[in-house]
Amino acid sequence: MSNTNLKIIACITMLIDHIGAILYPDVSLLRMIGRLSFPIFTFLIVEGFHHTKNIKKYGIRLGIFALISEIPYDLAFRGNFIDFYKQNIFFTLFLGLVCLWLYHRYKAHQPMLAMMAVLLIGALSVILRTDYTIYGISMIFLFDFFRDKRIIACGAVGAINFMMGSMVQGLAIFALPLILAYNGKKGIHLKFLFYGFYPVHLMVLYLIKIVWK
């Protein structure tokens, strides 16, 4: 299972999830399938952090797409052009990347400061109301902390999903065998296609929704 394979699965299951959330909110099966996407995205952020040649450019790219995606996200899920009730998943992934950068910068010489940075980023995700908030930051951190012990990492991330208080969210554990099957290979280079897929599919679903009304 290459990096590209995982991204494709994450995007497809996310699309199914959002079709359910936006167009068919009464069809729970779509939301159940969609639980697979986010753990895969958090795992890939960690892999991206460790393999990127330029962490600054990586962070800027995530930040730009967080801003680009916010209007489609607000329209699709809240019906408003701008809505601060909740922020899109790119903000969570961006904060997760910052969390990893700060943790690895300070962990060797100032481990307490490194952990305080992790907690601060987690708190910030709650304040900003990013998608998955502190649970998402925790998943990213755990995949990094146990990076060399992937089975333990998957177990910890599975526990986080059950801690979110929903049996449906617990179905995210079915993403973990796919993550365990990751072979460390990059796969086909489709970077910006994956970035662009998020805002584009949300805008398309929103347009479908308003046309059907």
C-alpha positions in Angstrom: 0.0 0.0 0.0 1.8 3.1 -1.2 1.3 6.7 -0.2 -0.7 7.4 -3.3 -2.9 4.3 -2.6 -3.7 5.5 0.9 -4.5 9.0 -0.4 -6.9 7.6 -3.0 -8.7 5.5 -0.4 -8.9 8.5 2.0 -10.3 10.7 -0.7 -12.9 8.2 -1.9 -14.1 7.4 1.6 -14.1 11.2 2.5 -16.3 11.8 -0.6 -18.7 9.1 0.4 -18.8 10.6 3.9 -19.6 14.0 2.6 -22.2 12.8 0.1 -23.9 11.3 3.2 -23.5 14.5 5.3 -24.5 17.0 2.7 -27.0 15.1 0.4 -28.2 12.1 2.3 -28.0 12.8 6.0 -30.4 9.9 6.8 -28.2 7.3 5.2 -25.9 6.3 8.0 -24.0 3.7 6.0 -22.3 6.6 4.0 -21.1 8.2 7.2 -19.9 4.9 8.5 -17.8 4.3 5.4 -16.5 7.8 5.7 -14.9 7.1 9.1 -12.0 5.5 7.4 -10.7 8.7 5.8 -9.4 10.9 8.7 -7.0 8.4 10.4 -5.4 7.9 7.0 -5.0 11.6 6.5 -3.4 12.0 9.9 -1.0 9.2 9.2 0.0 10.8 5.9 0.7 14.1 7.5 3.2 12.4 9.7 4.8 10.7 6.8 4.8 14.0 4.9 6.5 15.7 7.8 9.3 13.1 7.9 9.9 13.0 4.2 9.4 16.6 3.0 12.5 18.4 1.8 11.1 21.8 2.9 8.8 21.9 6.0 8.1 25.6 5.5 6.7 25.1 2.0 4.7 22.1 3.2 3.2 24.2 6.0 2.5 27.1 3.7 0.8 24.8 1.2 -1.5 23.4 4.0 -2.3 26.9 5.2 -3.2 28.1 1.8 -5.5 25.2 1.1 -7.1 25.7 4.5 -8.0 29.2 3.5 -9.1 28.2 0.0 -11.3 25.4 1.4 -13.1 27.4 4.1 -15.7 29.0 1.9 -16.7 25.7 0.2 -16.6 24.0 3.6 -18.9 26.6 5.2 -21.3 26.6 2.2 -21.5 22.8 2.1 -22.0 22.2 5.8 -23.5 25.4 7.1 -25.1 27.0 4.1 -23.2 30.3 4.8 -20.5 32.0 2.8 -18.5 32.5 6.0 -19.3 30.7 9.2 -17.0 30.4 12.2 -18.9 27.6 13.9 -16.3 25.0 12.7 -13.2 25.1 10.6 -12.2 22.7 7.8 -9.9 19.7 8.1 -6.9 21.5 6.5 -6.7 23.7 9.6 -6.4 20.6 11.7 -3.7 19.1 9.5 -1.9 22.4 9.4 -1.9 22.6 13.2 -0.8 19.0 13.4 2.2 19.7 11.2 3.1 22.7 13.4 2.7 20.4 16.5 5.2 17.9 15.0 7.7 20.7 14.0 7.6 22.2 17.5 7.9 18.8 19.2 10.9 17.6 17.2 12.6 21.0 17.5 12.6 21.0 21.3 12.2 17.3 22.4 16.0 16.6 22.6 17.1 19.5 24.8 13.8 20.8 26.3 11.4 17.9 26.5 9.0 19.7 28.8 8.8 22.6 26.4 8.2 20.1 23.6 5.2 18.6 25.4 3.9 22.0 26.4 3.9 22.9 22.7 1.9 19.8 21.9 -0.7 20.7 24.5 -0.8 24.3 23.4 -1.5 23.3 19.8 -4.2 20.9 21.0 -5.8 23.7 23.0 -5.6 26.0 20.0 -7.5 23.4 17.8 -10.3 23.5 20.4 -10.4 27.3 20.5 -10.5 27.5 16.7 -13.0 24.7 16.5 -11.1 22.9 13.8 -12.6 19.6 12.5 -11.8 16.8 15.0 -10.1 19.4 17.2 -7.8 17.9 19.9 -8.7 14.4 18.8 -7.2 15.1 15.4 -4.0 16.6 16.9 -3.7 13.6 19.2 -3.9 11.2 16.3 -1.2 13.0 14.4 1.0 13.1 17.5 0.5 9.5 18.3 1.3 8.3 14.8 4.5 10.3 15.1 5.4 9.3 18.7 5.0 5.6 17.9 6.2 5.9 14.3 8.7 3.0 14.7 6.0 0.9 16.4 3.1 1.2 14.0 0.9 -1.5 15.6 1.1 0.4 18.9 0.4 3.7 17.1 -2.7 2.2 15.4 -3.9 0.8 18.7 -3.6 4.2 20.3 -5.3 6.0 17.4 -8.1 3.4 17.5 -8.6 4.1 21.2 -8.8 7.9 20.5 -11.6 7.3 18.0 -13.6 5.3 20.5 -13.0 8.0 23.1 -14.8 10.5 20.8 -18.0 8.9 22.2 -19.6 7.5 19.1 -19.8 3.9 18.0 -19.9 5.1 14.4 -16.6 7.0 14.9 -15.2 3.8 16.3 -15.5 2.3 12.8 -12.4 4.3 12.0 -10.4 1.3 13.2 -11.1 -0.3 9.8 -8.6 2.2 8.4 -5.8 0.8 10.6 -5.1 -2.4 8.6 -4.6 -0.2 5.5 -2.2 1.9 7.4 -0.4 -1.2 8.6 -0.1 -2.3 5.0 1.8 0.9 4.1 5.1 0.0 2.3 6.8 3.4 2.6 6.8 4.0 -1.1 5.6 7.3 -2.6 3.6 6.0 -5.6 2.4 8.2 -8.4 3.0 11.9 -8.0 -0.4 13.5 -7.7 0.2 16.0 -4.9 -1.8 19.0 -6.1 -4.7 16.8 -7.3 -5.2 15.6 -3.8 -5.0 19.1 -2.3 -7.5 20.5 -4.8 -9.9 17.6 -4.4 -11.0 18.8 -1.0 -12.4 22.3 -1.8 -13.6 21.2 -5.3 -15.7 18.2 -4.2 -17.2 20.3 -1.4 -18.2 23.0 -3.8 -19.7 20.5 -6.2 -21.7 18.8 -3.5 -23.0 22.2 -2.3 -24.1 23.1 -5.9 -25.8 19.8 -6.3 -27.6 20.4 -3.0 -28.9 23.8 -3.9 -30.0 22.7 -7.4 -31.9 19.8 -5.9 -33.8 22.1 -3.6 
